[in-house]
Amino acid sequence: MAIKKSELYSSLWKGCDELRGGMDASQYKDYVLVLLFVKYVSDKYLGDDFSPIEVPDAGSFQAMISLKGNPNIGEGINNIIANLAEANDLRGVIDVADFNDEDKLGKGKEMVARLTNLIAIFENPALNFKKNRSDGDDLLGDAYEYLMRNFATQSGKSKGQFYTPAEVSRIMAKVVGINTAKRQDQTIYDPTCGSGSLLLKAADQAPKGLSIYGQEMDNATRALAQMNMILHGHADGIILQGNTLADPLFKEENKGLKRFDFAVANPPFSAKAWSNGFNPFDDEFKRFDGFGIPPAKNGDYAFLLHLIGSLKNDGKGAIILPHGVLFRGNAEAEIRKNLIEQGFIKGIIGLPANLFYGTGIPACIIVLDKFNIGERQGIFMIDGSRGFVKDGNKNRLREQDIHKIVDVFNKGLEVPKYSRFVSVDEIKDNDYNLNIPRYIDSQESEDIQDIRAHLLGGIPKDDIEALGKYWQVYPGLKGELFEVIGEGYLGLRVGNDEIKPTIFNHGEFIHYSVEIEGIFNSWKNEHLLLLRGLEKGDNPNKIIDELSESILEAFAGRSLIDKYDVYQHLMSYWLETMRDDVYILVQDGWVANLTPILNKKGTATDYTCELIPKELIINRYFVEEKANIEELESKRDEIGREMEEIQEEYGGEEGLLEEVTNDSGNITKANITARIKEIKGNSEFEEEVKLLRVYLRLIDEQSGLNKQVKDGEKLLNDLVLKQYKLLTADEVKSLVIDDKWFPSLWESINSEMERISQRLAQRIIELADRYGETLYDLENDVNLLTNKVEKHLQLMING
């Protein structure tokens, strides 16, 4: 049975993180990812005579399992890894981490326990890579991505730079046009490749693959990248170790730089020692000729110029750099001018701040294109700085942010306050300053206060007209809400508390909501066959690609509602719920597998079904039984409220319930029975006895209803369990698609409609409150209060 992938990865990280002790995450990743590598190649290639990786018995994960609890486990793991490295020419790649290092892993029993538990985490039967990447299911890629993101998050400043966020990598690959590559022998290069995540994400966009080249200065990180290539099916990717600027290792026979079809880079920001090891004024590769020498203590442009020098004459590239490169002066200003005049920069994409690991400063993607550079008339700019979501202590691009940036850039769409094509002449007029806010005003319009309205009342007509996008959809609503009270000023026809009901009950609002629901239903009906036709082995990624692209098309051009907001609702539901369901279906088929819930003794006390929660079964097959239980619960709750009211009235000191209330403040049946027996027949306590009998009756009724509810729930649970076992494939399809996926998705999209109208209502209420009291009203209030104070003072004086 399939396991929920998100739970698998989170448990994998949790286990690994708990075991690293005091070791920094940037170091611990080298241990964990080596074990992930050994586990992968063992699952995938052990016993396969035709595999690209040879896995000797003494170099396998199975050999590691036999070491669990062994006093020499650290040395044993090192030997296993050495055997695997020797068999595959991977010396210096997978044997960088020392599993016998007492300073990092502890001494004696501590090391044994830590390594034994670490092996046990990867021994999880659900973490089986034997069929990895088969039918589009990249279990390894997802697990690796999850671990790398978490290691980067915890690695601290300057140590998380080995990883480029996957969302940014996807943007770079798509805006560079890697999807247009037609041959596998076309090349992609990253001069500061880190763990290789950017290279791989970019190469994955090529329909037929690409030949991969990367260079990384840090040896441990270079080893990580080489492993990453193998793990992701690019064992022929070439990753070399060395300082790219001082000693670029990819060269042609004439000793010039090797040139590539595509290049991407996320170099260290503003590196101060960038020129160590070579003289940039006498650069043998002539990377700075015609541009200028970057500042001695800032290497941002050095990496950009190296990237340009590494591209073929029609090559395309993208590099991530801090925003400062767009506007800093002196030497960088001269380089920037030359780049613009020669036409190397195709576009600039401004990104949100706090997006990258190791730094919080805002960055941008500079898109380079050497094809027809002499004909370039300007630069396409996007201000994507406002599109993100908070994710812990970092910001993260949402699916809608990624898609919007790529769509707008590749189609050259000019969107107000977001994107525009800026001519070279305009840039020249701005002294070649490329700071995006000079060309795109993304700031919200200033909310100007109207002095006359404050003095005399009324809502300025201009403020209402600024809500024009709403009146295009709800033209009659405007007249129902407002009336003209003077030239340029409007008054509300309804009270402030009636604004929201007037909007939400208006015929035009209802009509628009029905129209949007109709669009959703049409989109849903178009894809019912696709979803009902899901079979074992299908590719989940193809499913979501088709669904997401078509929903964008369905909602394109609609007033008020933004197609990218709708797209985000779909993608959020996919990532939170639907993806796991689809992965279960393509592995297990249309069956409702049950998972027992075990107590501490290992006995099953209940069951759960990830694909079809119990509530779906109940709502489809056992509505009457559910209603009966709810009716019993309602009666029980009513009795509880009655008991609370009696306690409030007669509890406390000297109350009629004082004698039956224990030290914990509870009233028990035993206390009531004993008290009645004690005072029964005594006329002095007749009222108390009467109240106690009423309370005793309520306790009995509540107890009886509790038993009925419990019995009803047990019966319902038994019926549900039986129904699970009777479900046909068609019933499972209907429950999952018709009762789970589409209702949940529509509820999410419909909430977007409510948010849109709530914003309208809130703005009108804000304006009504702002200008609701005129200066005349305030003066009257002041006069009334002044008169009251004077009267009180006079009374005090006359005393």
VENFEN-V69756 format. One record per pair of residues at least 12 apart in sequence whose ideal C-beta (glycine too) atoms are under 10 Angstrom apart, sorted by the first residue. I is the first residue (numbers start at 1). J is the second residue. Records with the same first field share a line. If there is no record, write none. Layout:
I->J, J
This chain:
1->126, 584, 587, 588, 591, 593, 594, 595, 610
2->126, 137, 580, 581, 583, 584, 585, 586, 587, 588, 593, 610, 611
3->124, 125, 126, 127, 580, 583, 584, 587, 595, 610
4->126, 577, 579, 580, 581, 583, 584, 595, 610, 611
5->126, 137, 139, 142, 143, 146, 579, 580, 583, 584
6->142, 146, 575, 576, 577, 579, 580, 583
7->126, 580, 610
8->124, 126, 127, 139, 142, 143, 146, 580
9->127, 139, 142, 143, 144, 145, 146, 147, 149, 150
10->146, 150
11->121, 124, 126, 127
12->32, 36, 121, 122, 124, 126, 127, 143, 146, 147, 150
13->32, 121, 143, 146, 147, 149, 150, 151, 154
14->121, 150
15->32, 117, 118, 120, 121, 122, 124
16->28, 29, 31, 32, 33, 35, 36, 117, 118, 121, 122, 147, 150, 151
17->32, 147, 150, 151, 154
18->114, 117, 118, 121
19->31, 32, 105, 113, 114, 115, 116, 117, 118, 120, 121
20->32, 104, 105, 114, 118, 151, 154
21->104, 105, 106, 110, 114
22->103, 104, 106
23->101, 103, 104, 105, 106, 114
24->104, 151, 154, 155, 156, 159
25->150, 151, 152, 153, 154, 155, 156, 159, 160
26->151, 152, 154, 155, 156, 158, 159, 160, 161, 162, 220, 221, 358
27->97, 101, 104, 151, 155, 159, 220
28->97, 104, 105, 118, 151, 154, 155
29->97, 147, 148, 150, 151, 152, 154, 155, 159, 162, 163, 195, 220, 221, 224
30->94, 96, 97, 98, 104, 151, 220, 221, 223, 224, 227
31->77, 96, 97, 98, 99, 101, 104, 105, 114, 115, 118
32->97, 118, 121, 122, 147, 150, 151
33->94, 97, 144, 147, 148, 151, 195, 223, 224, 227, 228, 231
34->77, 81, 84, 93, 94, 95, 96, 97, 99, 223, 224, 227
35->61, 64, 77, 81, 97, 99, 115, 118, 119, 121, 122
36->61, 122, 127, 129, 140, 143, 144, 147, 227, 231
37->53, 61, 81, 84, 90, 93, 94, 140, 144, 224, 226, 227, 228, 230, 231
38->55, 59, 60, 61, 62, 63, 64, 77, 80, 81, 84, 94, 119, 122, 227
39->60, 61, 62, 64, 119, 121, 122, 123, 124, 127, 128, 129, 140, 143
40->53, 61, 122, 127, 129, 130, 132, 139, 140, 143, 144, 227, 230, 231, 232
41->53, 54, 55, 59, 60, 61, 84, 88, 90, 94, 129, 227, 230, 231
42->55, 57, 59, 60, 61, 62, 63, 64, 65, 84, 122, 129, 130
43->55, 60, 61, 62, 122, 127, 128, 129, 130, 131, 132, 139, 140
44->128, 129, 130, 131, 132, 133, 140, 231, 233
45->60, 88, 129, 130
46->59, 60, 61, 62, 130
47->60
52->88, 230, 233, 235, 236
53->84, 87, 88, 90, 230, 235
54->84, 86, 87, 88, 89
55->83, 84, 87, 88
56->80, 83, 84, 86, 87, 88
57->80, 83
58->79, 80, 82, 83, 84, 87
59->79, 80, 81, 82, 83, 84, 85, 86, 87, 88, 94
60->80, 83, 84
61->80, 84, 119, 122, 123
62->80, 123
63->76, 77, 79, 80, 83, 84
64->76, 77, 80, 81, 99, 115, 116, 118, 119, 122, 123
65->116, 119, 120, 122, 123
66->80, 119
67->79, 80, 99, 112, 115, 116, 119
68->112, 115, 116, 117, 118, 119, 120, 123
69->112, 113, 115, 116, 119
70->112, 115, 116
71->108, 109, 111, 112
72->100, 111, 112
73->99, 100, 105, 111, 112, 113, 114, 115, 116, 118, 119
74->98, 99, 100, 101, 102, 105, 106, 111, 112, 114, 115
75->98, 99, 100
76->99, 100, 115
77->97, 98, 99, 100, 115, 118, 119
78->95, 97, 98, 99, 100, 101
79->99, 100
80->99
81->94, 95, 96, 97, 98, 99
82->94, 95
83->95
88->230, 235
90->223, 226, 227, 230
92->219, 222, 223, 226, 241
93->219, 222, 223, 224, 225, 226, 227, 229, 230, 239, 241
94->223, 224, 226, 227, 230
95->223
96->219, 220, 221, 222, 223, 224, 227
97->220, 223, 224
99->111, 115, 118
100->115
105->118
122->143
126->139
127->139, 140, 143
129->143, 231
131->537, 587
132->231, 232, 233
133->232, 233
134->537, 539
135->535, 536, 537, 538, 539, 540, 541, 542, 586, 587
136->537, 538, 539, 540, 541, 542, 543, 583, 586
137->537, 538, 539, 540, 541, 583, 586, 587
138->204, 232, 233, 540, 541
139->583
140->231, 232, 233
141->200, 201, 204, 228, 231, 232, 233
142->579, 583
143->231
144->195, 197, 200, 227, 228, 231, 232
145->163, 166, 197, 200, 201
148->160, 162, 163, 164, 165, 166, 194, 195, 197, 224, 228, 357
149->163, 165, 166, 197, 357, 391, 394, 396
150->163
151->163, 195, 357
152->164, 165, 194, 195, 197, 356, 357, 358, 394
153->357, 391, 392, 393, 394
154->357
155->357, 358
156->357, 358
157->357, 358, 359, 360
158->268, 269, 357, 358, 359
159->357, 358
160->194, 356, 357, 358, 359, 394
161->192, 194, 195, 218, 221, 266, 267, 268, 269, 356, 357, 358, 359
162->193, 194, 195, 196, 197, 216, 218, 220, 221, 224, 225, 266, 357, 358
163->194, 195, 196, 197, 198, 221, 224, 266, 356, 357, 358
164->190, 192, 193, 194, 195, 196, 197, 198, 199, 201, 202, 264, 265, 266, 320, 355, 356, 357
165->197, 198, 201, 266, 320, 351, 355, 356, 357, 391, 394, 395, 396, 397
166->197, 198, 200, 201, 396, 397, 402
167->201, 351, 355, 388, 396, 397, 398, 399, 401, 402, 405
168->198, 201, 266, 318, 320, 349, 351, 355, 356, 363, 365, 396, 397, 402, 405
169->197, 198, 199, 200, 201, 202, 204, 205, 264, 266, 318, 320
170->198, 201, 202, 204, 205, 397, 399, 402, 403, 405, 406
171->201, 318, 320, 349, 351, 365, 367, 382, 384, 397, 401, 402, 403, 405, 406, 409
172->198, 201, 202, 205, 262, 264, 265, 266, 317, 318, 319, 320, 349, 365, 367, 406
173->188, 198, 199, 200, 201, 202, 203, 204, 205, 206, 262, 264, 318, 406
174->201, 202, 205, 318, 402, 403, 405, 406, 407, 409, 410
175->316, 318, 346, 347, 349, 365, 367, 380, 382, 405, 406, 408, 409, 410
176->188, 202, 205, 261, 262, 263, 264, 315, 316, 317, 318, 346, 365, 367, 368, 369
177->205, 262, 316, 318, 346, 367, 369, 371, 410
178->201, 202, 203, 204, 205, 206, 207, 210, 261, 262, 264, 316, 318
179->204, 205, 206, 207, 410
180->205, 206, 207, 262, 316
181->203, 205, 206, 207, 208, 209, 210, 261, 262
182->206, 207, 208
183->206, 207, 208, 209, 210, 211, 261
184->206, 207, 208, 209, 210, 211
185->208, 209, 210, 211, 261
186->206, 208, 209, 210, 211, 260, 261, 262, 312
187->203, 210, 211, 212, 213, 238, 250, 258, 259, 260, 261, 262, 263, 310, 312, 315
188->200, 202, 203, 205, 206, 209, 210, 211, 212, 213, 214, 237, 260, 261, 262, 263, 264, 315, 317
189->202, 210, 211, 212, 213, 214, 215, 238, 250, 257, 258, 259, 260, 261, 262, 263, 264, 265, 307, 310, 311, 315, 317
190->202, 203, 212, 213, 214, 215, 216, 225, 239, 244, 260, 262, 263, 264, 265, 266, 267, 307, 310, 317, 319
191->213, 214, 215, 216, 217, 244, 245, 248, 249, 250, 257, 260, 263, 264, 265, 267, 303, 306, 307, 309, 310, 319
192->214, 215, 216, 217, 218, 221, 243, 244, 245, 264, 265, 266, 267, 268, 271, 303, 306, 307, 319, 320
193->212, 213, 214, 215, 216, 217, 221, 222, 224, 225, 226, 228, 229, 237, 239, 240, 244, 264, 265, 266
194->214, 216, 217, 218, 221, 222, 224, 225, 228, 265, 266, 267, 268
195->214, 216, 218, 220, 221, 222, 223, 224, 225, 226, 227, 228, 239
196->212, 214, 216, 221, 222, 224, 225, 226, 227, 228, 229, 231, 232, 234, 237, 239
197->224, 225, 228, 232, 266
198->214, 225, 264, 265, 266, 318, 320
199->212, 213, 214, 225, 228, 229, 232, 234, 237, 239, 263, 264, 265
200->212, 214, 225, 228, 229, 231, 232, 233, 234, 237
201->232, 264
202->262, 263, 264, 318
203->229, 232, 234, 237, 262, 264
204->232, 233, 234
205->262
206->261, 262
209->233, 234, 236
210->234, 237, 260, 261, 262
211->234, 236, 237, 238, 260, 261
212->225, 229, 232, 234, 236, 237, 238, 239, 260
213->237, 238, 239, 240, 249, 250, 258, 260, 263, 310
214->226, 228, 229, 237, 238, 239, 240, 244, 250, 264, 265
215->238, 239, 240, 241, 242, 243, 244, 247, 248, 249, 250
216->239, 240, 241, 242, 243, 244
217->241, 242, 243, 244, 245, 246, 247, 268
218->241
219->241, 242
220->241
221->239, 241
222->239, 240, 241, 242
223->239, 241
224->239
225->237, 239, 240, 241
226->238, 239, 240, 241
227->239
238->250
242->277
243->273, 274, 276, 277, 278
244->265, 267, 274, 302, 303, 306, 307, 310
245->267, 271, 273, 274, 275, 276, 277, 278, 280, 283, 285, 287, 294, 299, 302, 303, 305, 306
246->274, 275, 276, 277, 278, 279, 280
247->277, 278
248->278, 284, 285, 287, 306, 309, 310
250->310
251->284, 285
255->284, 285
256->284, 285, 286, 309
257->284, 285, 286, 287, 306, 309, 310, 311
258->310, 312
259->309, 310, 311, 312, 313, 315, 370
260->307, 310, 311, 312, 315, 316, 317
261->311, 312, 314, 315, 316, 317
262->311, 312, 315, 316, 317, 318
263->306, 307, 308, 309, 310, 311, 312, 315, 316, 317, 318, 319, 368
264->307, 316, 317, 318, 319, 320, 365
265->303, 304, 306, 307, 310, 317, 318, 319, 320, 321, 366
266->303, 318, 319, 320, 321, 356, 363, 365
267->299, 300, 302, 303, 304, 306, 307, 319, 320, 321
268->299, 300, 303, 358, 359
269->298, 299, 300, 303, 320, 321, 322, 324, 325, 356, 358, 359, 361, 363
270->295, 297, 298, 299, 300, 321, 322, 324, 325, 328, 359, 361
271->294, 297, 298, 299, 300, 302, 303
272->295, 296, 297, 298, 299
273->296, 297, 299
274->294, 295, 296, 297, 298, 299, 300, 301, 302, 303, 306
275->293, 294, 295, 296, 297, 299, 302
276->299
280->293, 294, 296, 299, 302, 305
281->293
283->302, 305, 306, 309
285->305, 306, 309, 310
286->309
287->302, 303, 304, 305, 306, 307, 308, 309, 310
288->301, 302, 305, 306, 309, 335
289->305, 309
290->305, 335, 338, 339, 342
291->304, 305, 308, 309, 334, 335, 336, 337, 338, 339, 342, 344
292->305, 330, 331, 332, 333, 334, 335, 336, 337, 338, 339
293->305, 331, 334, 335
294->325, 331, 332, 335
295->328, 330, 331, 332, 335
296->331
298->322, 324, 325, 328, 331, 332
300->319, 321, 322, 324, 325, 328, 332, 335, 366
301->321, 325, 328, 331, 332, 334, 335, 336, 339
302->335
303->319, 320, 321
304->317, 319, 321, 325, 335, 336, 339, 344, 345, 366, 368
305->335, 338, 339, 344
306->319
307->319, 344, 366, 368
308->339, 342, 344, 345, 368, 370, 373
311->344, 368, 369, 370, 371
312->370, 371
313->370, 371, 373
314->369, 370, 371, 372, 373
315->368, 369, 370, 371
316->346, 367, 368, 369, 370, 371
317->344, 346, 366, 367, 368, 369, 370
318->346, 347, 349, 365, 366, 367, 368, 369
319->364, 365, 366, 367, 368
320->349, 351, 355, 356, 363, 364, 365, 366
321->348, 363, 364, 365, 366
322->356, 359, 361, 362, 363, 364
323->348, 350, 351, 353, 361, 362, 363, 364, 385, 434, 435, 436
324->361, 362, 363, 364, 435
325->348, 363, 364, 366, 434
326->348, 350, 364, 366, 381, 433, 434, 435, 436, 437, 438
327->430, 431, 432, 433, 434, 435, 436, 437, 438
328->433, 435
329->431, 433
333->431, 432, 433
334->432
335->432
336->427, 431, 432, 433, 434
337->427, 428, 431, 432, 433
338->432
339->366, 368, 373, 379, 432, 434
340->376, 378, 379, 424, 427, 428, 432, 434
341->376, 424, 427, 428, 432
342->370, 373, 374, 376
343->369, 370, 371, 372, 373, 374, 375, 376, 377, 378, 379, 424
344->366, 367, 368, 369, 370, 373, 376
345->366, 367, 368, 369, 373, 376, 378, 379, 380, 427, 434
346->366, 367, 368, 369, 370, 371, 373, 376, 378, 379, 380, 409
347->364, 365, 366, 367, 368, 369, 378, 379, 380, 381, 382, 409, 410, 412, 419, 421, 422
348->364, 365, 366, 367, 379, 380, 381, 382, 383, 409, 422, 434, 435, 436, 439
349->363, 364, 365, 366, 367, 380, 381, 382, 383, 384, 385, 405, 406, 408, 409, 419, 436
350->362, 363, 364, 365, 381, 382, 383, 384, 385, 386, 405, 435, 436, 437, 440, 442
351->363, 364, 365, 382, 383, 384, 385, 387, 388, 395, 397, 401, 405
352->384, 385, 386, 387, 388, 389, 394, 395, 396, 397, 401
353->385, 388, 395
354->388, 390, 391, 393, 394, 395, 396
355->385, 388, 391, 394, 395, 396, 397
356->394, 395
357->394
360->393, 394, 395
362->385, 395, 436
364->381, 382, 383, 384, 385, 434, 436
365->382, 384, 405, 409
366->379, 434
367->379, 380, 382, 409
376->424
377->421, 422, 423, 424, 425
378->420, 421, 422, 423, 424, 425, 426, 427
379->420, 421, 422, 423, 424, 426, 427, 434, 439
380->408, 409, 410, 412, 413, 414, 419, 420, 421, 422
381->409, 414, 418, 419, 420, 421, 422, 427, 434, 435, 436, 438, 439, 440
382->404, 405, 406, 408, 409, 413, 415, 418, 419, 420, 436, 440
383->415, 417, 418, 419, 420, 436, 437, 439, 440, 441, 442
384->397, 401, 402, 404, 405, 408, 409, 418, 419, 436, 442
385->436, 437, 440, 442
386->401, 417, 418, 442, 443, 444
387->400, 401, 402, 404, 405, 418, 564
388->401
389->401, 568, 572
398->564, 567, 568, 571, 572
399->544, 548, 564, 567, 568, 569, 570, 571, 572, 574, 575
400->552, 562, 563, 564, 565, 566, 567, 568, 569, 570, 571, 572
401->564, 568
402->564, 571
403->548, 549, 552, 563, 564, 567, 568, 571
404->418, 419, 552, 562, 563, 564, 567, 568
405->418, 419
407->552, 563, 564
414->440
415->440
416->440, 441, 442
417->440, 441, 442, 443, 444, 445
418->440, 442
419->436, 439, 440, 442
420->436, 439, 440
421->439
422->434, 436, 438, 439, 440
423->439
426->438, 439
427->439
445->466
447->463, 466, 763, 766, 767, 770
448->460, 462, 463
449->770, 771
450->462, 463, 488, 489, 767, 770, 771
451->775
452->486, 488, 489, 771
453->486, 488, 489, 490, 767, 770, 771, 774
454->770, 771, 773, 774, 775, 778
455->771, 774, 775, 776, 778
456->485, 486, 489, 771, 774, 775, 776
457->485, 486, 489, 491, 771, 772, 773, 774, 775, 776, 777
458->482, 484, 485, 486, 488, 489, 490, 491, 492, 771, 774
459->482, 485, 489, 490, 491, 492, 764, 767, 768, 770, 771, 772
460->488, 489, 490, 767, 770, 771
461->482, 484, 486, 487, 488, 489, 490
462->488, 489
463->489, 490, 763, 764, 766, 767, 770, 771
464->478, 481, 482, 489, 490, 763, 764, 767
465->478, 490
466->763, 767
467->759, 760, 763, 764, 767
469->559, 560, 756, 760
470->503, 508, 509, 559, 560, 756, 757, 759, 760, 763, 764
471->508, 760
472->559, 560
473->508, 509, 511, 512, 515, 558, 559, 560, 561, 756
474->503, 506, 507, 508, 509, 511, 512, 559, 560, 757, 760
475->508
476->506, 507, 508, 509
477->502, 503, 506, 507, 508, 509, 757, 760
478->490, 508
479->493
480->493, 494, 502, 503, 506, 507, 508
481->493, 494, 498, 499, 502, 503, 506, 760, 761, 764, 768
482->494, 764
489->771
490->767, 771
491->768, 771
492->764, 765, 767, 768, 771, 772
494->764, 768
495->768
496->764, 765, 768, 769, 772
497->765
499->760, 761, 762, 763, 764, 765, 768
500->757, 758, 760, 761, 762, 764, 765
501->761
502->761, 764
503->757, 758, 760, 761, 764
504->754, 757, 758, 761
506->757
509->753, 756, 757, 760
512->558, 559, 560, 561, 753, 756, 757
513->750, 753, 754, 757
515->558, 559
516->555, 558, 560, 561, 566, 746, 749, 750, 752, 753, 756
517->746, 749, 750, 753
519->551, 554, 555, 558, 561, 566, 749
520->551, 554, 555, 566, 742, 745, 746, 749, 750
521->742, 746
522->554
523->547, 550, 551, 553, 554, 555, 566, 570, 742, 745, 749
524->551, 554, 737, 738, 741, 742, 745, 746
525->742
526->547, 550, 554
527->543, 546, 547, 550, 551, 737, 742
528->733, 737, 738, 742
530->542, 543, 546, 547, 550
531->543, 547, 578, 582, 585, 733, 736, 737, 738, 741, 742
532->590, 729, 730, 733, 734, 736, 737, 738
533->733
534->581, 582, 585, 586, 589, 590, 733, 736, 737
535->585, 586, 589, 590
536->585, 586, 587, 588, 589, 590
537->586, 587, 589
538->582, 585, 586
539->582, 586
540->574, 578, 579, 580, 581, 582, 583, 585, 586, 587
541->579, 582
543->574, 578, 579, 582, 585, 586
544->570, 571, 574, 575, 578, 579, 582
547->567, 570, 571, 574, 578, 745
548->566, 567, 568, 570, 571, 574
549->567
550->570
551->563, 566, 567, 569, 570, 571, 745, 749
552->564, 566, 567, 570
554->566
555->567, 749
560->752, 753, 756, 757, 759, 760
561->749, 752, 753, 755, 756
562->752, 756
565->749, 752, 755, 756
566->745, 748, 749, 752
568->748, 749, 752
569->744, 745, 746, 747, 748, 749, 750, 751, 752
570->745, 748, 749
572->745, 748
573->741, 744, 745, 747, 748, 749
574->741, 745
576->744, 748
577->610, 740, 741, 744, 745
578->736, 740, 741, 744, 745
580->610, 611
581->610, 611, 612, 736, 737, 740, 741
582->736, 741
584->610, 611, 736
585->611, 732, 733, 736
588->611
589->729, 732
590->611, 727, 728, 729, 730, 731, 732, 733, 735, 736
591->611, 612, 724, 727, 728, 729, 732
592->609, 610, 611, 612, 616, 617, 723, 724, 725, 726, 727, 729, 731, 732, 735, 736
593->609, 610, 611, 612, 724
594->606, 607, 608, 609, 610, 611, 612, 721, 724, 725
595->607, 608, 609, 610
596->608
606->717, 721
607->717, 720, 721, 724
609->720, 721, 724, 727, 735
611->732, 735, 736, 740
612->724, 727, 731, 732, 735, 736, 739, 740
613->735, 739, 740
614->716, 717, 720, 721, 723, 724
615->720, 739, 740
616->720, 734, 735, 736, 738, 739, 740, 743
617->716, 719, 720, 721, 723, 724, 727, 731, 735, 739
618->716, 717, 719, 720, 723
619->735, 739
620->723, 731, 734, 735, 738, 739
621->719, 720, 722, 723, 726, 727, 731, 735
622->715, 716, 719, 720, 723
625->712, 713, 715, 716, 719, 720
626->712, 713, 716
628->708, 709, 712, 715, 716
629->708, 709, 710, 711, 712, 713, 715, 716
630->709, 712
631->705, 708, 709, 712
632->704, 705, 706, 707, 708, 709, 710, 711, 712, 713
633->705, 706, 708, 709, 712, 713
634->705
635->701, 702, 704, 705, 708, 709
636->701, 702, 703, 704, 705, 706, 708, 709
637->702, 705
638->701, 702, 705
639->697, 698, 699, 700, 701, 702, 703, 704, 705, 706
640->698, 702, 705
642->694, 695, 698, 701, 702
643->667, 694, 695, 698, 699, 701, 702
646->667, 691, 694, 695, 698
647->661, 665, 666, 667, 695
649->691
650->687, 688, 691, 692, 695
651->665, 667
655->688, 691
656->685, 687, 688, 689, 690, 691, 692, 695
657->671, 672, 675, 688, 691, 692, 695
658->688
659->671, 672, 674, 675, 678, 679, 685, 688, 692
660->672, 673, 674, 675, 676, 688, 691, 692, 695, 696
667->692, 695, 696, 699
668->699
669->695, 696, 699, 700, 703
671->692
672->691, 692, 693, 695, 696, 699
673->692, 696, 699
675->688, 689, 692, 696
676->688, 689, 692, 693, 696
679->692
680->692, 693
